[in-house]
Amino acid sequence: MMMKKSTVMGGLREGYEQQQKQHQVRPIPKRGQVKMAILANVAHAMMTLFTAARRSVHLTH
């Protein structure tokens, strides 16, 4: 007796989804959190560059 293709594929999909849920360790970030993290890192990098440049100017004079 042959099983319907949709039943087999549905069972595979359900098994895959359950496996993904078991291995999911960290939550998916909410909307806007990724952009804010990127902007914060860019701002920190810029501040670090300007602070380093400012220190080197003060040391040479």
Secondary structure, 3 states (H helix, E strand, C coil): CCCCHHHHHHHHHHHHHHHHHHHCCCCCCCCCHHHHHHHHHHHHHHHHHHHHHHHHHHHHC
